[in-house]
Amino acid sequence: MGKKGKDRSREASKKRAPLVPAIIAVIVIAVIYIVVAEPFKNTDTGNLTRSFLVKGGETRPIMDPGQFTGMTKEAYAAAKEAPEILDKIYCYCYCDDPPFNHKSLLSCFVDYHGAS
């Protein structure tokens, strides 16, 4: 490749260089939008109207962690250690909708739902 060819190649690279940060910025913004908007998404209509409010007040007992193994056992043990905290956290698997009608994240640990 001659000198002119190398110069053209460098010029093309310089022109493309500003595009890389712009493309990365667009991707980051899209990911942030998806992560932030998803909890508010109404699964029936697709509108961003989903409630974030935690009902709380789960009174059913947490399943025995000894029935499980590995990370599932650890999760049920953590739920047993701090139920008051989990009862204040919204569950993002949409189990507050029928047929589960859970009150909070704690509700996932009163049955096998937390293991699935």
LUMGUTOR-441406 format. One record per residue: residue number from 1; z, x, y of N, C-alpha, C in turn. Coordinates in steps of 0.02 Angstrom, whole numbers, always signed. Each point is the difference from the previous one (the first is absolute). Layout:
REM LUMGUTOR-441406
<vexpa resi="NUM" n_Z="Z" n_X="X" n_Y="Y" ca_Z="Z" ca_X="X" ca_Y="Y" c_Z="Z" c_X="X" c_Y="Y"/>
...
//
This chain:
REM LUMGUTOR-441406
<vexpa resi="1" n_Z="+0" n_X="+43" n_Y="-58" ca_Z="+0" ca_X="-43" ca_Y="+58" c_Z="+0" c_X="+46" c_Y="+62"/>
<vexpa resi="2" n_Z="-43" n_X="-17" n_Y="+47" ca_Z="-5" ca_X="+40" ca_Y="+61" c_Z="+55" c_X="-17" c_Y="+49"/>
<vexpa resi="3" n_Z="-2" n_X="+37" n_Y="+56" ca_Z="+51" ca_X="-10" ca_Y="+51" c_Z="-1" c_X="-70" c_Y="+29"/>
<vexpa resi="4" n_Z="-60" n_X="-27" n_Y="+10" ca_Z="-6" ca_X="-68" ca_Y="+27" c_Z="+30" c_X="-52" c_Y="-48"/>
<vexpa resi="5" n_Z="-11" n_X="+11" n_Y="-64" ca_Z="+27" ca_X="-46" ca_Y="-50" c_Z="+75" c_X="+0" c_Y="-1"/>
<vexpa resi="6" n_Z="+30" n_X="+60" n_Y="+7" ca_Z="+73" ca_X="+6" ca_Y="+2" c_Z="+28" c_X="-33" c_Y="+62"/>
<vexpa resi="7" n_Z="-33" n_X="+10" n_Y="+57" ca_Z="+22" ca_X="-30" ca_Y="+62" c_Z="-1" c_X="-76" c_Y="-4"/>
<vexpa resi="8" n_Z="-53" n_X="-27" n_Y="-29" ca_Z="-4" ca_X="-74" ca_Y="-7" c_Z="+55" c_X="-26" c_Y="-46"/>
<vexpa resi="9" n_Z="+14" n_X="+37" n_Y="-52" ca_Z="+52" ca_X="-20" ca_Y="-46" c_Z="+68" c_X="+0" c_Y="+34"/>
<vexpa resi="10" n_Z="+14" n_X="+51" n_Y="+41" ca_Z="+63" ca_X="+3" ca_Y="+37" c_Z="+6" c_X="-58" c_Y="+49"/>
<vexpa resi="11" n_Z="-56" n_X="-15" n_Y="+35" ca_Z="+0" ca_X="-55" ca_Y="+49" c_Z="+14" c_X="-67" c_Y="-35"/>
<vexpa resi="12" n_Z="-30" n_X="-10" n_Y="-58" ca_Z="+11" ca_X="-62" ca_Y="-37" c_Z="+73" c_X="-5" c_Y="-22"/>
<vexpa resi="13" n_Z="+29" n_X="+56" n_Y="-21" ca_Z="+70" ca_X="+0" ca_Y="-20" c_Z="+45" c_X="-16" c_Y="+59"/>
<vexpa resi="14" n_Z="-15" n_X="+27" n_Y="+58" ca_Z="+40" ca_X="-14" ca_Y="+59" c_Z="-4" c_X="-73" c_Y="+20"/>
<vexpa resi="15" n_Z="-59" n_X="-31" n_Y="-9" ca_Z="-8" ca_X="-70" ca_Y="+17" c_Z="+39" c_X="-45" c_Y="-48"/>
<vexpa resi="16" n_Z="+4" n_X="+20" n_Y="-64" ca_Z="+35" ca_X="-40" ca_Y="-50" c_Z="+76" c_X="+10" c_Y="+4"/>
<vexpa resi="17" n_Z="+22" n_X="+56" n_Y="+26" ca_Z="+72" ca_X="+15" ca_Y="+1" c_Z="+42" c_X="-54" c_Y="+33"/>
<vexpa resi="18" n_Z="-19" n_X="-28" n_Y="+57" ca_Z="+42" ca_X="-53" ca_Y="+30" c_Z="+2" c_X="-64" c_Y="-42"/>
<vexpa resi="19" n_Z="-49" n_X="-10" n_Y="-43" ca_Z="-1" ca_X="-60" ca_Y="-41" c_Z="+55" c_X="+1" c_Y="-53"/>
<vexpa resi="20" n_Z="+17" n_X="+58" n_Y="-26" ca_Z="+50" ca_X="+4" ca_Y="-54" c_Z="+67" c_X="-28" c_Y="+22"/>
<vexpa resi="21" n_Z="+29" n_X="+21" n_Y="+56" ca_Z="+64" ca_X="-30" ca_Y="+21" c_Z="-6" c_X="-75" c_Y="+14"/>
<vexpa resi="22" n_Z="-56" n_X="-22" n_Y="+26" ca_Z="-10" ca_X="-71" ca_Y="+14" c_Z="-1" c_X="-40" c_Y="-65"/>
<vexpa resi="23" n_Z="-34" n_X="+26" n_Y="-50" ca_Z="-3" ca_X="-35" ca_Y="-65" c_Z="+69" c_X="-2" c_Y="-31"/>
<vexpa resi="24" n_Z="+36" n_X="+55" n_Y="+3" ca_Z="+68" ca_X="+2" ca_Y="-27" c_Z="+45" c_X="-50" c_Y="+36"/>
<vexpa resi="25" n_Z="-6" n_X="-4" n_Y="+66" ca_Z="+40" ca_X="-46" ca_Y="+40" c_Z="-15" c_X="-73" c_Y="-20"/>
<vexpa resi="26" n_Z="-63" n_X="-16" n_Y="-11" ca_Z="-18" ca_X="-68" ca_Y="-20" c_Z="+30" c_X="-17" c_Y="-68"/>
<vexpa resi="27" n_Z="-3" n_X="+48" n_Y="-46" ca_Z="+29" ca_X="-11" ca_Y="-67" c_Z="+75" c_X="-10" c_Y="+4"/>
<vexpa resi="28" n_Z="+34" n_X="+41" n_Y="+39" ca_Z="+73" ca_X="-6" ca_Y="+8" c_Z="+19" c_X="-67" c_Y="+30"/>
<vexpa resi="29" n_Z="-36" n_X="-21" n_Y="+51" ca_Z="+13" ca_X="-65" ca_Y="+32" c_Z="-11" c_X="-57" c_Y="-49"/>
<vexpa resi="30" n_Z="-53" n_X="+4" n_Y="-39" ca_Z="-14" ca_X="-52" ca_Y="-50" c_Z="+56" c_X="-4" c_Y="-52"/>
<vexpa resi="31" n_Z="+23" n_X="+57" n_Y="-24" ca_Z="+54" ca_X="+1" ca_Y="-49" c_Z="+64" c_X="-28" c_Y="+29"/>
<vexpa resi="32" n_Z="+16" n_X="+19" n_Y="+61" ca_Z="+61" ca_X="-26" ca_Y="+33" c_Z="-6" c_X="-76" c_Y="+8"/>
<vexpa resi="33" n_Z="-57" n_X="-24" n_Y="+20" ca_Z="-10" ca_X="-72" ca_Y="+9" c_Z="+11" c_X="-37" c_Y="-67"/>
<vexpa resi="34" n_Z="-29" n_X="+27" n_Y="-53" ca_Z="+6" ca_X="-32" ca_Y="-65" c_Z="+73" c_X="-1" c_Y="-23"/>
<vexpa resi="35" n_Z="+35" n_X="+55" n_Y="+8" ca_Z="+70" ca_X="+5" ca_Y="-22" c_Z="+44" c_X="-46" c_Y="+41"/>
<vexpa resi="36" n_Z="-9" n_X="-2" n_Y="+65" ca_Z="+42" ca_X="-40" ca_Y="+44" c_Z="-17" c_X="-74" c_Y="-5"/>
<vexpa resi="37" n_Z="-63" n_X="-17" n_Y="-4" ca_Z="-20" ca_X="-71" ca_Y="+1" c_Z="+12" c_X="-34" c_Y="-66"/>
<vexpa resi="38" n_Z="-1" n_X="+36" n_Y="-55" ca_Z="+4" ca_X="-32" ca_Y="-67" c_Z="+63" c_X="-42" c_Y="-10"/>
<vexpa resi="39" n_Z="+60" n_X="+21" n_Y="+21" ca_Z="+58" ca_X="-43" ca_Y="-11" c_Z="-3" c_X="-66" c_Y="+37"/>
<vexpa resi="40" n_Z="-41" n_X="-3" n_Y="+54" ca_Z="-5" ca_X="-61" ca_Y="+40" c_Z="-56" c_X="-45" c_Y="-25"/>
<vexpa resi="41" n_Z="-38" n_X="+23" n_Y="-48" ca_Z="-59" ca_X="-37" ca_Y="-21" c_Z="+19" c_X="-61" c_Y="-42"/>
<vexpa resi="42" n_Z="-24" n_X="-57" n_Y="+20" ca_Z="+11" ca_X="-62" ca_Y="-37" c_Z="-50" c_X="+1" c_Y="-57"/>
<vexpa resi="43" n_Z="+24" n_X="-1" n_Y="-61" ca_Z="-44" ca_X="+7" ca_Y="-58" c_Z="-45" c_X="-62" c_Y="-10"/>
<vexpa resi="44" n_Z="+18" n_X="-57" n_Y="+29" ca_Z="-40" ca_X="-60" ca_Y="-9" c_Z="-59" c_X="-2" c_Y="+48"/>
<vexpa resi="45" n_Z="+11" n_X="+19" n_Y="+63" ca_Z="-52" ca_X="-7" ca_Y="+50" c_Z="-30" c_X="+67" c_Y="+23"/>
<vexpa resi="46" n_Z="+35" n_X="+55" n_Y="-14" ca_Z="-24" ca_X="+65" ca_Y="+23" c_Z="+19" c_X="+15" c_Y="+72"/>
<vexpa resi="47" n_Z="+34" n_X="-47" n_Y="+33" ca_Z="+21" ca_X="+12" ca_Y="+70" c_Z="+62" c_X="+44" c_Y="+1"/>
<vexpa resi="48" n_Z="+9" n_X="+34" n_Y="+56" ca_Z="+59" ca_X="+43" ca_Y="+8" c_Z="+59" c_X="-41" c_Y="+25"/>
<vexpa resi="49" n_Z="+26" n_X="-43" n_Y="-43" ca_Z="+55" ca_X="-44" ca_Y="+20" c_Z="+59" c_X="+3" c_Y="-47"/>
<vexpa resi="50" n_Z="-3" n_X="+42" n_Y="-51" ca_Z="+53" ca_X="+2" ca_Y="-50" c_Z="+67" c_X="+18" c_Y="+31"/>
<vexpa resi="51" n_Z="+52" n_X="-36" n_Y="-20" ca_Z="+66" ca_X="+12" ca_Y="+26" c_Z="+31" c_X="+61" c_Y="-32"/>
<vexpa resi="52" n_Z="+35" n_X="+39" n_Y="+39" ca_Z="+35" ca_X="+60" ca_Y="-22" c_Z="+73" c_X="-15" c_Y="-12"/>
<vexpa resi="53" n_Z="+21" n_X="-61" n_Y="+14" ca_Z="+71" ca_X="-16" ca_Y="-2" c_Z="+26" c_X="+0" c_Y="-72"/>
<vexpa resi="54" n_Z="+59" n_X="+28" n_Y="-7" ca_Z="+33" ca_X="+2" ca_Y="-65" c_Z="+49" c_X="-58" c_Y="-4"/>
<vexpa resi="55" n_Z="-7" n_X="-40" n_Y="-51" ca_Z="+47" ca_X="-56" ca_Y="-9" c_Z="+69" c_X="+27" c_Y="-19"/>
<vexpa resi="56" n_Z="+2" n_X="+45" n_Y="-48" ca_Z="+63" ca_X="+28" ca_Y="-23" c_Z="+42" c_X="-52" c_Y="-36"/>
<vexpa resi="57" n_Z="+60" n_X="+20" n_Y="-20" ca_Z="+46" ca_X="-46" ca_Y="-33" c_Z="-10" c_X="-6" c_Y="-75"/>
<vexpa resi="58" n_Z="-27" n_X="+52" n_Y="-31" ca_Z="-9" ca_X="-1" ca_Y="-73" c_Z="+69" c_X="+3" c_Y="-32"/>
<vexpa resi="59" n_Z="+14" n_X="-47" n_Y="-45" ca_Z="+66" ca_X="-4" ca_Y="-32" c_Z="-3" c_X="+13" c_Y="-76"/>
<vexpa resi="60" n_Z="-60" n_X="+2" n_Y="-28" ca_Z="-6" ca_X="+12" ca_Y="-72" c_Z="+18" c_X="+73" c_Y="-16"/>
<vexpa resi="61" n_Z="+28" n_X="+13" n_Y="-58" ca_Z="+20" ca_X="+69" ca_Y="-17" c_Z="-61" c_X="+44" c_Y="-16"/>
<vexpa resi="62" n_Z="+7" n_X="+64" n_Y="+16" ca_Z="-51" ca_X="+49" ca_Y="-14" c_Z="+1" c_X="+17" c_Y="-74"/>
<vexpa resi="63" n_Z="-59" n_X="+7" n_Y="-29" ca_Z="-4" ca_X="+17" ca_Y="-71" c_Z="+31" c_X="+68" c_Y="-13"/>
<vexpa resi="64" n_Z="+25" n_X="+9" n_Y="-60" ca_Z="+31" ca_X="+63" ca_Y="-21" c_Z="-52" c_X="+56" c_Y="-3"/>
<vexpa resi="65" n_Z="+10" n_X="+54" n_Y="+38" ca_Z="-47" ca_X="+56" ca_Y="-1" c_Z="-8" c_X="+31" c_Y="-69"/>
<vexpa resi="66" n_Z="+51" n_X="-7" n_Y="-44" ca_Z="-2" ca_X="+29" ca_Y="-67" c_Z="-55" c_X="-29" c_Y="-44"/>
<vexpa resi="67" n_Z="-30" n_X="-55" n_Y="+21" ca_Z="-55" ca_X="-31" ca_Y="-38" c_Z="-66" c_X="+36" c_Y="+11"/>
<vexpa resi="68" n_Z="-1" n_X="+45" n_Y="+49" ca_Z="-63" ca_X="+33" ca_Y="+19" c_Z="+5" c_X="+75" c_Y="-9"/>
<vexpa resi="69" n_Z="-55" n_X="+34" n_Y="+10" ca_Z="-2" ca_X="+73" ca_Y="-3" c_Z="-36" c_X="+28" c_Y="+61"/>
<vexpa resi="70" n_Z="+9" n_X="+63" n_Y="+11" ca_Z="-38" ca_X="+36" ca_Y="+52" c_Z="+13" c_X="-25" c_Y="+70"/>
<vexpa resi="71" n_Z="-54" n_X="-3" n_Y="+39" ca_Z="+5" ca_X="-20" ca_Y="+70" c_Z="+21" c_X="-73" c_Y="+8"/>
<vexpa resi="72" n_Z="-19" n_X="-41" n_Y="-48" ca_Z="+20" ca_X="-71" ca_Y="+2" c_Z="+75" c_X="-6" c_Y="-5"/>
<vexpa resi="73" n_Z="+30" n_X="+40" n_Y="-45" ca_Z="+73" ca_X="+0" ca_Y="-7" c_Z="+32" c_X="+22" c_Y="+65"/>
<vexpa resi="74" n_Z="-27" n_X="+52" n_Y="+32" ca_Z="+27" ca_X="+25" ca_Y="+63" c_Z="-5" c_X="-53" c_Y="+55"/>
<vexpa resi="75" n_Z="-55" n_X="-37" n_Y="+1" ca_Z="-9" ca_X="-52" ca_Y="+51" c_Z="+51" c_X="-56" c_Y="-8"/>
<vexpa resi="76" n_Z="+10" n_X="-23" n_Y="-62" ca_Z="+49" ca_X="-53" ca_Y="-13" c_Z="+71" c_X="+25" c_Y="+14"/>
<vexpa resi="77" n_Z="+14" n_X="+64" n_Y="-14" ca_Z="+66" ca_X="+28" ca_Y="+15" c_Z="+11" c_X="+3" c_Y="+75"/>
<vexpa resi="78" n_Z="-52" n_X="+19" n_Y="+37" ca_Z="+6" ca_X="+3" ca_Y="+73" c_Z="+12" c_X="-70" c_Y="+28"/>
<vexpa resi="79" n_Z="-34" n_X="-49" n_Y="-28" ca_Z="+9" ca_X="-70" ca_Y="+23" c_Z="+72" c_X="-22" c_Y="-13"/>
<vexpa resi="80" n_Z="+27" n_X="+21" n_Y="-56" ca_Z="+69" ca_X="-18" ca_Y="-18" c_Z="+51" c_X="+34" c_Y="+46"/>
<vexpa resi="81" n_Z="-17" n_X="+60" n_Y="+23" ca_Z="+45" ca_X="+38" ca_Y="+44" c_Z="+0" c_X="-26" c_Y="+72"/>
<vexpa resi="82" n_Z="-56" n_X="-25" n_Y="+23" ca_Z="-5" ca_X="-21" ca_Y="+71" c_Z="-35" c_X="-67" c_Y="+7"/>
<vexpa resi="83" n_Z="+25" n_X="-53" n_Y="-31" ca_Z="-34" ca_X="-65" ca_Y="+5" c_Z="-3" c_X="-28" c_Y="+70"/>
<vexpa resi="84" n_Z="+51" n_X="+14" n_Y="+40" ca_Z="+1" ca_X="-26" ca_Y="+69" c_Z="-56" c_X="+29" c_Y="+42"/>
<vexpa resi="85" n_Z="-21" n_X="+61" n_Y="-16" ca_Z="-56" ca_X="+30" ca_Y="+37" c_Z="-66" c_X="-31" c_Y="-22"/>
<vexpa resi="86" n_Z="-11" n_X="-5" n_Y="-65" ca_Z="-62" ca_X="-29" ca_Y="-25" c_Z="-8" c_X="-73" c_Y="+20"/>
<vexpa resi="87" n_Z="+55" n_X="-35" n_Y="+9" ca_Z="-3" ca_X="-70" ca_Y="+19" c_Z="-22" c_X="-8" c_Y="+73"/>
<vexpa resi="88" n_Z="-5" n_X="+54" n_Y="+37" ca_Z="-22" ca_X="-2" ca_Y="+70" c_Z="-71" c_X="+27" c_Y="+8"/>
<vexpa resi="89" n_Z="-33" n_X="+17" n_Y="-55" ca_Z="-66" ca_X="+31" ca_Y="+3" c_Z="-53" c_X="-48" c_Y="-25"/>
<vexpa resi="90" n_Z="-54" n_X="-5" n_Y="+37" ca_Z="-57" ca_X="-41" ca_Y="-20" c_Z="-36" c_X="+33" c_Y="-58"/>
<vexpa resi="91" n_Z="-22" n_X="-39" n_Y="-48" ca_Z="-37" ca_X="+27" ca_Y="-58" c_Z="-74" c_X="-8" c_Y="+14"/>
<vexpa resi="92" n_Z="-37" n_X="+54" n_Y="-4" ca_Z="-71" ca_X="+0" ca_Y="+17" c_Z="-46" c_X="-19" c_Y="-57"/>
<vexpa resi="93" n_Z="+26" n_X="-22" n_Y="-56" ca_Z="-45" ca_X="-22" ca_Y="-54" c_Z="-12" c_X="-75" c_Y="+4"/>
<vexpa resi="94" n_Z="+19" n_X="-30" n_Y="+54" ca_Z="-12" ca_X="-71" ca_Y="+13" c_Z="+33" c_X="-46" c_Y="-51"/>
<vexpa resi="95" n_Z="+57" n_X="+22" n_Y="-27" ca_Z="+35" ca_X="-42" ca_Y="-49" c_Z="+41" c_X="-54" c_Y="+35"/>
<vexpa resi="96" n_Z="-3" n_X="-3" n_Y="+67" ca_Z="+32" ca_X="-56" ca_Y="+34" c_Z="-42" c_X="-63" c_Y="-4"/>
<vexpa resi="97" n_Z="-63" n_X="+8" n_Y="-22" ca_Z="-44" ca_X="-57" ca_Y="-10" c_Z="+11" c_X="-29" c_Y="-70"/>
<vexpa resi="98" n_Z="-21" n_X="-63" n_Y="-10" ca_Z="+5" ca_X="-28" ca_Y="-68" c_Z="-41" c_X="+42" c_Y="-48"/>
<vexpa resi="99" n_Z="+19" n_X="+7" n_Y="-62" ca_Z="+53" ca_X="-36" ca_Y="-34" c_Z="+67" c_X="+34" c_Y="+3"/>
<vexpa resi="100" n_Z="+5" n_X="+60" n_Y="+31" ca_Z="+63" ca_X="+38" ca_Y="-2" c_Z="+51" c_X="-24" c_Y="+52"/>
<vexpa resi="101" n_Z="-23" n_X="-12" n_Y="+61" ca_Z="+44" ca_X="-24" ca_Y="+54" c_Z="+61" c_X="+45" c_Y="+10"/>
<vexpa resi="102" n_Z="-11" n_X="+65" n_Y="-2" ca_Z="+56" ca_X="+47" ca_Y="+9" c_Z="+25" c_X="-3" c_Y="+72"/>
<vexpa resi="103" n_Z="+64" n_X="+15" n_Y="+8" ca_Z="+32" ca_X="+0" ca_Y="+66" c_Z="-4" c_X="+67" c_Y="+35"/>
<vexpa resi="104" n_Z="-3" n_X="+54" n_Y="-40" ca_Z="-1" ca_X="+68" ca_Y="+27" c_Z="-20" c_X="+48" c_Y="-55"/>
<vexpa resi="105" n_Z="+1" n_X="+64" n_Y="+15" ca_Z="-16" ca_X="+50" ca_Y="-51" c_Z="+51" c_X="-2" c_Y="-57"/>
<vexpa resi="106" n_Z="+61" n_X="-18" n_Y="+14" ca_Z="+51" ca_X="-5" ca_Y="-51" c_Z="-20" c_X="-49" c_Y="-55"/>
<vexpa resi="107" n_Z="-34" n_X="-53" n_Y="+18" ca_Z="-21" ca_X="-51" ca_Y="-49" c_Z="-43" c_X="+30" c_Y="-55"/>
<vexpa resi="108" n_Z="-36" n_X="+53" n_Y="+14" ca_Z="-44" ca_X="+31" ca_Y="-50" c_Z="+41" c_X="+32" c_Y="-57"/>
<vexpa resi="109" n_Z="+64" n_X="+12" n_Y="+11" ca_Z="+41" ca_X="+34" ca_Y="-49" c_Z="+47" c_X="-46" c_Y="-39"/>
<vexpa resi="110" n_Z="-6" n_X="-65" n_Y="+10" ca_Z="+41" ca_X="-47" ca_Y="-38" c_Z="-36" c_X="-22" c_Y="-63"/>
<vexpa resi="111" n_Z="-62" n_X="+21" n_Y="-6" ca_Z="-40" ca_X="-14" ca_Y="-61" c_Z="-45" c_X="+60" c_Y="-13"/>
<vexpa resi="112" n_Z="-50" n_X="-9" n_Y="-41" ca_Z="-43" ca_X="+56" ca_Y="-18" c_Z="-54" c_X="+15" c_Y="+52"/>
<vexpa resi="113" n_Z="-1" n_X="-37" n_Y="+54" ca_Z="-51" ca_X="+9" ca_Y="+52" c_Z="-1" c_X="+72" c_Y="+27"/>
<vexpa resi="114" n_Z="+58" n_X="+30" n_Y="+9" ca_Z="+4" ca_X="+68" ca_Y="+26" c_Z="-25" c_X="+52" c_Y="-49"/>
<vexpa resi="115" n_Z="-7" n_X="-18" n_Y="-62" ca_Z="-23" ca_X="+47" ca_Y="-52" c_Z="-76" c_X="-3" c_Y="-8"/>
<vexpa resi="116" n_Z="-31" n_X="-49" n_Y="+29" ca_Z="-73" ca_X="-6" ca_Y="-9" c_Z="-39" c_X="+34" c_Y="+53"/>
//
